[in-house]
Amino acid sequence: MKTAPETGRPDRQARAVRLGPRSVVALLLVSAIGVAAFGWPLLAGPSSQVSAHAQDAPWLFAGLLVLLVGVVAAAVSDGGVGPKAVAMLGVLAATGAALRPIGAGTAGIEPMFFLMVLSGRVLGPGFGFVLGSVTMFASALLTGGVGPWMPFQMLSMGWFTMGAGLLPGPDRLRGRAEVLMLAAYGFLAAFAYGTVMNLAGWPFLDSLSSSVAFQAGAPLDENLVRFLAYCLATSLGWDLGRAALTVVLTVTVGPALLRALRRATRRAAFEAPVTFEGTEP
């Protein structure tokens, strides 16, 4: 069989998890529930009681775990997850969890984000979503950061990593152009992650103590202005630091890590069928 160099065609990038119909449905379902969980305060009616939902996080966390298991089960039923993919998931999730405590998030020093970008790019959106969620779960256990915010972090990181797998040209784009694209994505997605996470805590501010707090029943445009002011006042510095570090690491370390990840996926031969050859007695 001819190799890619012999045929002159670009090498087709292997995927650790191929998205089949069931996987896509499961991802859409968990994403829709996540969007509702993050965005309901902006659409809440005047009679809604925001504080009454402050205790919902444990239920969301339990439901999210069930849905994540459903995503994995759907991928298995589609033939997309094997032992090699599980092993790769474990290694990358453990590495990301170990990177997160570096800097403890101070001024946005969170090197795990660049690893998520590159892993999602090489291993695909399905693997990326599960990897991002599992990594955040593992890092929370490692750092003692378990709390009502954790299910929101798992969803946000899953989206963050999945987005890198949806970027164009996975089989064709290589070299400096690919690295610059990943750096730009990492920069924008780092801000998006911080902005989405702000939605998880912003509605529960005391409206009497801050002019940027959520106002239940206020018009959508007024609450959006308040939310923007809240983001600028509370998280802009951290988001900028996270985005800048992600860009720097992607540009400097990214090319070598991309080659290593692609070499590992080729050697793992995720998409090669498993056959068993018997011997004559």
ChimeraX attribute file (.defattr): number of C-alpha atoms within 10 A of each C-alpha:
attribute: neighborCount
match mode: 1-to-1
recipient: residues
	/A:1	4
	/A:2	7
	/A:3	10
	/A:4	11
	/A:5	9
	/A:6	8
	/A:7	9
	/A:8	9
	/A:9	11
	/A:10	13
	/A:11	13
	/A:12	11
	/A:13	17
	/A:14	20
	/A:15	24
	/A:16	26
	/A:17	26
	/A:18	22
	/A:19	22
	/A:20	16
	/A:21	12
	/A:22	18
	/A:23	23
	/A:24	15
	/A:25	14
	/A:26	20
	/A:27	23
	/A:28	13
	/A:29	14
	/A:30	19
	/A:31	17
	/A:32	11
	/A:33	17
	/A:34	18
	/A:35	14
	/A:36	12
	/A:37	17
	/A:38	18
	/A:39	14
	/A:40	13
	/A:41	24
	/A:42	21
	/A:43	15
	/A:44	17
	/A:45	14
	/A:46	11
	/A:47	8
	/A:48	13
	/A:49	13
	/A:50	16
	/A:51	12
	/A:52	9
	/A:53	12
	/A:54	14
	/A:55	10
	/A:56	12
	/A:57	18
	/A:58	15
	/A:59	12
	/A:60	18
	/A:61	19
	/A:62	11
	/A:63	15
	/A:64	20
	/A:65	17
	/A:66	12
	/A:67	18
	/A:68	20
	/A:69	14
	/A:70	17
	/A:71	24
	/A:72	21
	/A:73	17
	/A:74	22
	/A:75	24
	/A:76	18
	/A:77	14
	/A:78	16
	/A:79	14
	/A:80	22
	/A:81	22
	/A:82	14
	/A:83	9
	/A:84	14
	/A:85	20
	/A:86	13
	/A:87	11
	/A:88	19
	/A:89	22
	/A:90	15
	/A:91	12
	/A:92	18
	/A:93	25
	/A:94	18
	/A:95	16
	/A:96	25
	/A:97	22
	/A:98	17
	/A:99	17
	/A:100	21
	/A:101	18
	/A:102	13
	/A:103	12
	/A:104	12
	/A:105	14
	/A:106	13
	/A:107	15
	/A:108	22
	/A:109	22
	/A:110	22
	/A:111	22
	/A:112	23
	/A:113	28
	/A:114	28
	/A:115	24
	/A:116	27
	/A:117	26
	/A:118	25
	/A:119	26
	/A:120	28
	/A:121	28
	/A:122	23
	/A:123	28
	/A:124	26
	/A:125	28
	/A:126	29
	/A:127	30
	/A:128	31
	/A:129	27
	/A:130	26
	/A:131	28
	/A:132	31
	/A:133	26
	/A:134	25
	/A:135	26
	/A:136	27
	/A:137	21
	/A:138	20
	/A:139	21
	/A:140	19
	/A:141	12
	/A:142	15
	/A:143	13
	/A:144	9
	/A:145	14
	/A:146	14
	/A:147	11
	/A:148	18
	/A:149	15
	/A:150	19
	/A:151	26
	/A:152	25
	/A:153	21
	/A:154	26
	/A:155	28
	/A:156	26
	/A:157	28
	/A:158	26
	/A:159	23
	/A:160	26
	/A:161	32
	/A:162	26
	/A:163	21
	/A:164	27
	/A:165	25
	/A:166	15
	/A:167	16
	/A:168	12
	/A:169	11
	/A:170	19
	/A:171	13
	/A:172	13
	/A:173	13
	/A:174	13
	/A:175	10
	/A:176	11
	/A:177	10
	/A:178	20
	/A:179	21
	/A:180	15
	/A:181	16
	/A:182	23
	/A:183	25
	/A:184	16
	/A:185	19
	/A:186	28
	/A:187	24
	/A:188	15
	/A:189	24
	/A:190	26
	/A:191	19
	/A:192	16
	/A:193	19
	/A:194	21
	/A:195	20
	/A:196	18
	/A:197	19
	/A:198	19
	/A:199	21
	/A:200	20
	/A:201	15
	/A:202	17
	/A:203	22
	/A:204	17
	/A:205	14
	/A:206	14
	/A:207	13
	/A:208	9
	/A:209	8
	/A:210	11
	/A:211	12
	/A:212	21
	/A:213	19
	/A:214	26
	/A:215	23
	/A:216	20
	/A:217	16
	/A:218	15
	/A:219	14
	/A:220	15
	/A:221	10
	/A:222	12
	/A:223	21
	/A:224	15
	/A:225	13
	/A:226	19
	/A:227	21
	/A:228	13
	/A:229	14
	/A:230	21
	/A:231	20
	/A:232	13
	/A:233	11
	/A:234	11
	/A:235	17
	/A:236	17
	/A:237	15
	/A:238	19
	/A:239	25
	/A:240	19
	/A:241	20
	/A:242	28
	/A:243	28
	/A:244	18
	/A:245	23
	/A:246	30
	/A:247	25
	/A:248	15
	/A:249	16
	/A:250	28
	/A:251	17
	/A:252	11
	/A:253	14
	/A:254	23
	/A:255	17
	/A:256	11
	/A:257	15
	/A:258	21
	/A:259	12
	/A:260	12
	/A:261	17
	/A:262	17
	/A:263	12
	/A:264	13
	/A:265	21
	/A:266	16
	/A:267	9
	/A:268	15
	/A:269	16
	/A:270	21
	/A:271	17
	/A:272	9
	/A:273	7
	/A:274	7
	/A:275	6
	/A:276	6
	/A:277	5
	/A:278	6
	/A:279	5
	/A:280	4
	/A:281	3
